[in-house]
Amino acid sequence: MSKWLGLMSGTSMDGIDAVLVSFLSDRIQIHTTHSIAYPEDIRQRLTQLSQNQGTPDELGELDHIVGSLFAEAATLAIEKAGIPRSEISAIGSHGQTIRHQPRGNTPFSLQIGDPNLIAERTGITTVADFRRRDMSAGGQGAPLVPAFHKAFFGSEAENRCILNLGGIANISCLPASGSQAVTGFDTGPANALMDAWCQYQTGRPFDEDGRWAEEGMIHQELLEDMLSDGYFMRPPPKSTGKEKFNLEWVKTLARRHPEVSEVDVQRTLLELTVASIARQLPHAPDMTIFACGGGTRNPFLMRELKRACSPLTITSTADLGLDPQWVEPVAFGWLAKQTMEKRPGNLPEVTGASRERILGAVYFA
């Protein structure tokens, strides 16, 4: 039974998730999982670099440091599983996104975390740099997970939507029986802005369980100001990141409404996540929404999403057999498998690429 190791760090930039997994004909088997947090100084440096505050030296240093941390996460997961490395076919590393600019005359997407280090230190073939081949074919390079969602979560009988609540939210709409094309795109911020504002105002990296937001009130004028951003009205294919939705974006809008308290900004940011998702969901009949990602651990956010998306049912990917925390790293293990088997990993109808492409670069052990 082939085993694959997926490594993921998302736009929240909080740490690295590693999953050792096998893909069976009827299910996904997880052998072990492991997570490591970024040291706070590294997290701050990554955030600054993502906002164009850095030098070539800074970029090179962080590429090495993050690559070393990815290798460490992979090694600890393998040791926890207690299996020989020879049983692992390949590692799929998403890397850490520093900048994602899919529009304009020179579109690009930059992920750091040197895969040479991962392959060298683990002794396992590593696949990385998944996004740029799709972009070279005219695509957005994101989201890439809908192809995985289609392969493992599609249903003959039920319209399904997979909602990923990371730093950025993205959706994959999977029509029943595959009679229609899969659609998917980034809806906008999920946790990124709430985390950034909480860190700025309280020193805490995130608002645990949404408790601080729950103390505040929605400021409707500020919310509508936020929702007037052109990104939310843009038709797919589309993707975004912290280069667009960041602390400076919040500060700029908050300055227009000086009467709004810090806690009310936090509550309004949570409502921005909820409203931007609810307004962009295609309301297929009897569609069930399966949530995954870090936002599923915020009970207040989940309650508000269920309210806004009613009468649609919102549950989590746990009901489909995969813990919501591990969906994305499993997806990048699957993308590594696709690459090594010379199969495409993108969905052109999602990313806007001219056609299917085999994704990623391979670093042999």
C-alpha positions in Angstrom: 0.0 0.0 0.0 1.6 3.3 -1.2 2.0 6.0 1.4 2.3 9.7 0.8 3.1 12.6 3.1 1.4 15.9 2.7 2.9 19.1 4.2 0.8 22.3 4.5 1.1 25.8 5.9 -1.7 28.2 4.9 -2.2 31.9 4.8 -2.7 32.0 8.6 1.1 31.4 8.9 0.7 29.7 12.3 2.6 26.5 11.6 3.0 23.4 9.6 0.7 20.3 9.3 2.0 17.0 8.3 -0.1 13.9 7.3 1.0 10.4 6.3 -1.8 9.0 4.2 -2.8 6.2 1.8 -5.4 6.6 -0.9 -7.6 3.5 -1.2 -10.2 3.0 -3.8 -13.1 3.7 -1.4 -11.5 5.8 1.4 -8.6 7.8 2.7 -6.5 6.1 5.4 -4.5 8.4 7.7 -1.5 6.7 9.3 -0.3 9.6 11.5 -0.5 13.4 11.8 1.8 16.0 13.3 1.8 19.7 13.6 4.5 22.2 14.6 4.0 25.9 15.3 6.2 28.5 13.8 8.3 30.4 16.4 6.7 33.8 17.0 9.7 35.6 15.5 9.5 33.5 12.3 5.8 34.1 12.0 6.3 37.9 12.3 9.1 37.9 9.8 6.9 35.8 7.3 4.1 38.3 7.8 6.3 41.2 7.1 7.8 39.6 4.1 4.3 38.9 2.7 3.7 42.7 2.9 6.8 43.4 0.8 8.8 44.4 3.9 12.0 42.5 3.4 15.2 42.1 1.4 16.6 39.4 -0.9 18.7 38.2 2.1 15.5 38.0 4.2 13.8 36.0 1.5 16.7 33.6 1.2 17.1 33.1 4.9 13.4 32.4 5.4 13.3 30.0 2.5 16.0 28.0 4.2 14.4 28.3 7.7 11.0 27.3 6.5 12.4 24.5 4.4 14.1 23.2 7.5 10.9 23.4 9.6 9.0 21.5 6.9 11.6 18.8 6.9 11.4 18.6 10.7 7.6 18.3 10.6 7.9 15.5 8.0 10.6 13.7 10.0 8.6 13.9 13.3 5.4 12.5 11.5 7.4 9.6 10.1 9.0 8.8 13.4 5.6 9.0 15.1 4.2 6.5 12.5 7.1 4.1 13.1 7.4 3.0 9.5 10.4 2.8 7.2 11.0 5.8 5.0 11.2 3.4 2.1 7.5 2.8 2.3 6.7 6.5 1.5 6.4 7.1 -2.2 6.8 10.9 -2.0 6.2 14.1 0.0 4.0 16.8 -1.3 4.9 20.2 0.1 2.7 23.2 -0.4 5.3 25.5 1.1 4.5 28.8 2.7 2.9 31.4 0.4 4.6 34.7 0.6 2.9 36.5 -2.3 0.1 35.5 -4.7 -0.6 37.8 -7.6 -2.6 35.9 -10.3 -3.7 39.0 -12.3 -1.9 41.5 -14.4 0.7 41.3 -17.1 3.2 39.3 -15.0 1.1 36.9 -12.8 3.1 34.9 -10.2 2.7 33.0 -7.0 5.6 32.6 -4.6 5.9 29.8 -2.0 9.0 29.4 0.1 10.3 26.4 2.1 13.2 25.0 0.1 12.1 21.5 -1.1 15.8 20.6 -1.7 16.2 20.6 2.1 13.1 18.5 2.6 14.3 15.9 0.1 17.9 15.9 1.5 17.0 15.7 5.2 14.2 13.1 4.9 15.7 11.0 2.1 12.3 11.0 0.4 11.4 12.3 -3.1 9.6 15.7 -2.7 7.2 17.4 -4.9 6.7 21.1 -4.6 5.9 24.4 -6.4 2.4 23.2 -7.5 0.8 26.5 -8.4 3.0 27.9 -11.2 2.4 25.4 -13.9 -1.3 26.1 -13.7 -0.5 29.8 -13.9 1.7 29.3 -16.9 -1.3 27.8 -18.7 -3.3 30.9 -18.0 -4.8 29.8 -14.6 -5.0 31.5 -11.2 -2.8 28.7 -9.6 -5.5 28.5 -7.0 -7.5 27.0 -5.5 -6.0 23.6 -6.2 -7.8 21.6 -3.6 -11.1 21.3 -5.6 -9.5 18.6 -7.8 -8.9 16.6 -4.6 -12.4 17.4 -3.3 -13.9 16.1 -6.5 -12.0 12.9 -6.4 -12.9 12.0 -2.8 -15.9 14.0 -1.7 -18.1 14.0 -4.9 -21.4 12.2 -4.6 -23.8 10.6 -7.2 -26.8 11.5 -5.1 -26.0 14.8 -3.3 -25.0 18.3 -4.2 -22.1 19.1 -2.0 -20.0 22.1 -1.2 -16.6 21.9 0.5 -15.9 25.1 2.4 -12.3 25.6 3.6 -12.0 28.1 6.4 -8.2 28.9 6.5 -6.7 32.3 6.5 -8.6 32.7 3.2 -11.9 30.9 2.5 -12.4 28.9 -0.6 -15.3 26.7 -1.8 -15.6 23.7 -4.1 -19.1 23.1 -5.4 -19.6 19.4 -6.4 -22.8 18.8 -8.3 -24.5 15.4 -7.8 -23.6 12.7 -10.3 -21.0 14.9 -12.0 -23.5 16.1 -14.5 -22.2 19.6 -14.2 -18.7 21.0 -13.9 -17.1 21.6 -10.5 -16.9 25.2 -9.5 -14.5 26.6 -7.0 -12.8 29.9 -6.0 -11.6 31.9 -3.0 -14.5 33.8 -1.5 -12.2 36.2 0.5 -11.0 36.3 4.0 -11.9 33.6 6.6 -9.6 33.9 9.6 -6.8 36.2 8.2 -8.3 39.5 9.1 -9.8 38.4 12.4 -6.4 37.1 13.4 -4.5 40.2 12.3 -6.9 42.6 14.1 -6.8 40.5 17.2 -3.0 40.4 17.2 -2.8 44.1 16.6 -5.3 45.1 19.4 -4.7 42.4 22.0 -1.4 40.8 21.3 -3.1 37.4 21.0 -2.5 35.6 17.7 -6.1 34.7 17.3 -9.5 35.2 18.9 -10.0 31.9 20.7 -13.5 30.4 20.1 -14.5 33.8 18.7 -15.1 35.0 22.3 -13.9 38.6 21.7 -15.9 39.0 18.6 -19.0 37.7 20.4 -18.7 40.6 22.8 -19.0 43.2 20.0 -21.7 44.3 17.7 -21.9 44.4 13.9 -21.4 47.9 12.5 -23.5 47.8 9.3 -21.9 50.8 7.6 -18.4 49.4 8.1 -19.5 46.0 6.9 -21.0 47.4 3.7 -17.8 49.4 3.2 -15.8 46.2 3.4 -18.2 44.2 1.2 -18.0 47.0 -1.5 -14.5 45.8 -2.3 -14.3 44.8 -5.9 -13.0 41.4 -5.2 -16.3 40.2 -3.8 -18.2 41.2 -6.9 -15.6 39.7 -9.3 -16.8 36.6 -11.1 -14.6 33.4 -10.8 -12.1 32.2 -11.6 -10.5 34.2 -8.8 -8.1 33.7 -5.9 -6.6 36.0 -3.3 -4.4 36.2 -0.2 -2.8 38.4 2.4 -1.3 40.7 -0.2 -4.9 41.9 -0.6 -6.7 41.2 2.7 -4.4 42.2 5.4 -4.2 44.5 8.5 -3.6 47.6 6.5 -6.8 46.9 4.6 -8.7 46.8 7.9 -7.0 49.9 9.3 -7.8 51.9 6.2 -11.5 51.0 6.4 -11.7 51.4 10.2 -10.3 54.9 9.9 -13.3 55.9 7.8 -15.5 54.9 10.8 -13.7 56.2 13.9 -16.8 55.8 16.0 -16.4 52.0 15.8 -14.8 50.4 18.8 -12.0 47.8 18.5 -14.3 44.9 19.6 -17.0 46.0 17.2 -14.4 45.9 14.3 -13.6 42.3 15.4 -17.3 41.4 15.3 -17.7 43.1 12.0 -14.7 41.2 10.5 -16.3 37.9 11.6 -19.5 39.0 9.9 -17.5 39.9 6.8 -16.3 36.3 6.6 -19.8 35.0 7.1 -21.5 37.4 4.6 -18.9 37.2 1.9 -19.2 33.4 1.9 -23.1 33.3 2.1 -23.4 35.8 -0.7 -21.2 33.9 -3.1 -22.4 30.4 -2.4 -24.3 28.9 -5.3 -27.6 27.8 -3.7 -28.1 24.5 -5.5 -31.1 22.6 -4.3 -30.6 20.4 -1.2 -26.8 21.3 -1.2 -25.0 20.3 1.9 -21.9 22.3 3.0 -19.0 20.4 4.6 -16.6 22.8 6.3 -12.9 22.2 7.0 -9.9 24.2 8.1 -9.0 26.1 11.2 -12.2 28.2 11.2 -14.2 25.1 12.1 -12.6 25.3 15.6 -14.3 28.7 16.1 -17.8 27.9 17.4 -19.1 31.4 17.1 -18.1 31.6 13.5 -19.7 28.3 12.7 -22.9 29.3 14.4 -23.1 32.5 12.4 -22.4 30.7 9.2 -25.2 28.3 9.9 -27.5 31.2 10.5 -26.5 33.0 7.3 -26.6 30.0 5.1 -29.9 28.6 6.3 -31.8 26.6 5.0 -28.6 24.9 3.7 -27.1 22.4 6.1 -23.6 23.1 7.3 -21.6 20.3 8.9 -17.9 19.3 8.6 -15.8 17.0 6.5 -15.7 14.6 9.5 -19.0 13.4 8.2 -17.3 12.4 5.0 -14.6 10.5 6.9 -11.8 13.2 7.0 -11.1 15.4 10.0 -11.4 19.0 9.0 -8.0 19.9 10.3 -6.2 17.6 7.8 -8.1 18.1 4.6 -5.5 20.5 3.0 -2.3 18.5 3.9 -4.0 15.3 2.7 -4.8 17.2 -0.5 -1.2 18.0 -1.1 -0.2 14.4 -0.5 -2.7 13.5 -3.2 -1.3 16.2 -5.5 2.2 14.6 -5.1 0.7 11.3 -6.0 -0.9 12.8 -9.1 2.4 14.3 -10.1 4.4 11.1 -9.6 1.9 9.2 -11.6 2.0 11.8 -14.3 -1.7 12.7 -13.8 -3.1 16.3 -13.8 -3.7 18.1 -10.5 -5.7 21.1 -11.6 -9.3 21.7 -12.7 -9.3 24.2 -15.6 -12.9 25.1 -14.9 -11.9 26.2 -11.5 -8.5 27.9 -12.0 -9.1 29.2 -15.5 -6.1 27.4 -17.0 -6.3 26.5 -20.7 -6.3 22.8 -19.9 -5.3 20.1 -17.4 -1.7 20.1 -16.4 0.7 17.9 -14.3 1.7 20.1 -11.5 4.8 20.7 -9.5 8.5 20.1 -9.6 10.1 16.8 -8.4 13.1 16.7 -6.2 14.4 13.1 -6.1 15.8 11.6 -3.0 
